[in-house]
Amino acid sequence: MKKNIFSLQHDIAYKSDFAGNTPHGTQIKGMQKGDKVSLNWDWIKKVENSEHDYYFNFDCFVLYDDAKVSDVISPFDSLGMLVSPKLRKILESYKMPKGNFFEIKIRHKSTVYDYYWLHLNTSFYEIIDFCETVFVHKQSKVENGVYVTNCVKEYVFQNQKDLKMAQSDLFKDIDGLNRIDLKSCCFKEEFDIFLYGSIYFCSERLKNCFEKNEISGLRFEESWFDAKFKDIE
């Protein structure tokens, strides 16, 4: 069954000036450890002998003074997403791949808030049916002074190993910028949120829930690839 899915994009929340200008590209100024504030991502560490458990070798995330405190804090990527208790409660009522919510704090000026760092443990390639998923070779190059992307060839791989081999072969091609991307995707089961590369995607019903509950810090864009979910008997 085909479904509409949407990518989650940063909607950076700032107190802008009268012209709408915002001074930073992210809400997070850094992480605070004692008196030191630094963007040292090495302070997020994996627990020894554990694939999915983390600990935070700092006190809290620090926001810029002119940032607003939103339900999702930017930046977010494949490593994790900072979410409010309100958003965690919503996400737990929808279908997610395996993941963890780690307790963390954020500080905005002199106020400290309880937040969660969401880390999805499940690889995207574990939740798709390769035999019914179509990938496409995209090649980007400058033609007549314009940057153009063309779809060169479609692929159906048997597994992630075959995909990686094809990616490795394309990287050897110096004619333009080459990549393998999704064209249509078949999931083994239906999820309301998942991670592909460094981008989070959500179902239409979860998007509607976010909008109904006025979840801040996000905007939505329609996915560039088609998605379908196998019927679960």
C-alpha positions in Angstrom: 0.0 0.0 0.0 1.5 3.4 -1.1 1.7 6.1 1.6 2.6 9.7 1.6 5.8 10.4 3.6 7.5 13.7 4.5 11.1 14.7 5.4 11.6 16.6 8.6 13.5 19.8 8.1 14.9 22.3 10.5 12.6 25.2 11.2 15.1 27.1 13.2 13.4 29.1 15.9 14.8 32.6 16.6 13.6 35.9 17.9 14.3 37.6 14.6 14.7 41.3 14.1 12.1 43.5 12.3 13.5 42.4 8.9 13.2 38.7 9.8 17.0 38.2 10.0 18.4 35.5 12.2 22.1 35.5 13.3 22.9 31.8 13.4 22.4 28.6 11.5 21.5 26.5 14.5 19.9 26.9 18.0 22.8 25.1 19.8 25.7 27.3 20.8 27.6 24.3 22.3 27.8 21.9 25.2 28.6 23.0 28.7 31.1 21.0 30.8 31.8 22.9 34.0 32.6 26.5 33.0 33.5 25.5 29.4 31.1 25.8 26.5 32.3 24.0 23.3 30.9 22.2 20.2 32.8 19.1 21.0 30.7 16.2 19.7 33.3 13.8 21.1 31.6 14.5 24.5 28.8 12.2 23.3 30.3 8.7 23.8 29.2 5.2 23.2 29.0 2.9 26.2 31.8 0.3 26.0 30.7 -3.1 24.7 27.3 -1.7 23.7 26.3 -0.8 20.1 23.4 1.5 20.9 23.9 2.9 24.4 25.5 6.4 24.9 26.4 8.7 27.7 27.0 12.4 27.7 30.3 13.6 29.1 29.0 17.2 29.7 26.3 18.9 31.7 23.9 20.3 29.2 23.4 21.7 25.7 23.5 25.5 25.6 21.3 27.5 23.3 22.0 30.9 21.9 20.4 33.7 23.9 18.3 34.8 20.9 17.1 31.3 20.1 13.6 30.2 21.0 13.1 27.0 22.9 11.2 24.6 20.6 10.0 21.0 20.7 12.8 20.0 18.3 16.2 21.6 18.8 18.5 22.1 15.7 20.7 20.7 14.5 19.6 17.1 14.2 21.1 14.3 12.1 21.8 10.6 12.1 23.4 10.8 15.5 20.3 12.0 17.2 17.5 14.5 17.7 16.8 16.6 20.7 13.1 16.5 21.6 10.9 17.9 24.3 9.0 15.7 26.8 5.8 16.7 24.9 7.2 15.4 21.6 8.6 12.2 23.2 5.1 11.4 24.5 3.7 11.7 21.0 6.4 9.7 19.3 6.0 6.8 21.8 2.3 6.5 20.8 3.3 5.9 17.1 5.2 3.2 15.4 9.0 3.7 15.4 12.0 1.5 14.7 14.0 0.4 17.7 15.5 3.4 19.5 16.3 5.1 22.8 15.4 8.3 24.5 18.3 9.5 26.6 17.7 12.1 29.3 19.6 15.3 28.6 19.3 19.0 29.7 19.3 22.1 27.7 20.1 25.6 29.0 18.6 28.8 27.6 20.0 31.8 29.4 19.6 31.0 33.0 16.8 28.4 32.6 17.5 24.7 32.4 15.0 22.3 30.7 14.6 18.6 30.7 14.9 17.2 27.2 15.6 13.9 25.5 18.1 12.8 22.9 16.4 10.4 20.5 18.7 7.9 18.8 17.2 5.4 16.4 19.1 2.1 16.6 17.7 0.4 13.5 19.4 0.8 10.2 17.3 1.9 7.3 18.5 -1.1 5.3 17.1 -3.5 7.9 13.5 -2.3 7.5 13.3 -2.3 3.7 12.6 -5.1 1.2 15.5 -4.8 -1.2 13.9 -6.9 -3.8 11.0 -4.4 -4.1 13.0 -1.3 -3.6 14.3 0.7 -6.7 17.5 2.8 -6.5 18.7 5.2 -9.2 22.1 6.3 -10.3 22.1 10.2 -10.2 24.9 12.1 -11.9 25.4 15.8 -11.4 27.6 18.0 -13.5 27.8 21.6 -14.9 26.4 21.9 -18.4 26.4 25.3 -20.2 27.1 27.0 -16.9 24.1 25.2 -15.2 24.3 22.5 -12.5 22.2 19.6 -13.9 21.3 16.3 -12.3 20.4 13.4 -14.6 19.1 9.9 -13.7 21.4 7.5 -15.5 20.3 4.0 -14.5 17.9 2.2 -12.2 18.9 -0.7 -9.9 17.3 -3.3 -7.8 19.8 -4.8 -5.3 19.5 -8.1 -3.4 21.0 -6.7 -0.2 23.1 -3.9 1.3 26.3 -5.6 0.3 25.4 -5.3 -3.4 24.4 -1.7 -2.9 27.7 -0.8 -1.3 29.6 -2.5 -4.2 27.7 -0.4 -6.7 28.4 2.8 -4.7 32.1 1.9 -4.6 32.2 1.5 -8.4 30.5 4.8 -9.0 32.9 6.7 -6.8 35.6 5.7 -9.2 33.8 7.5 -12.0 35.3 11.0 -12.3 32.7 12.2 -14.9 30.6 14.4 -12.7 29.3 13.8 -9.1 27.8 10.4 -8.9 25.5 8.9 -6.2 22.9 6.2 -5.7 19.6 7.4 -4.3 16.2 6.0 -3.7 13.5 6.1 -6.4 10.9 3.9 -4.7 11.0 2.1 -1.4 9.2 -0.9 0.0 9.2 -1.3 3.7 8.8 -4.7 5.4 6.3 -3.0 7.9 4.8 0.4 8.4 6.7 3.0 10.5 5.6 6.5 11.3 9.2 7.8 11.6 12.5 6.5 10.3 15.9 7.7 9.3 17.5 7.5 5.8 21.0 8.8 5.7 21.0 11.9 7.9 17.3 12.7 7.1 14.3 11.8 9.3 11.0 11.0 7.6 7.5 10.7 9.0 4.2 9.4 7.9 1.3 11.7 7.0 -0.6 10.7 10.1 2.3 11.7 12.3 2.8 14.9 10.4 -0.9 15.7 11.0 -0.4 15.0 14.7 2.6 17.3 14.9 0.6 20.0 13.2 -2.4 19.5 15.4 -0.3 19.6 18.6 1.7 22.6 17.3 5.0 20.9 17.5 7.6 23.6 17.0 11.1 23.5 15.4 10.0 21.4 12.3 8.8 21.9 8.8 7.9 19.3 6.3 8.7 18.5 2.7 7.2 15.8 0.5 9.6 12.9 0.0 11.4 12.7 -3.4 10.9 8.9 -3.5 7.7 6.8 -3.5 7.1 4.6 -0.5 4.9 1.6 0.1 4.5 -0.8 3.0 3.9 -4.5 2.8 0.5 -5.7 4.1 1.2 -7.4 7.4 -0.9 -10.5 7.8 
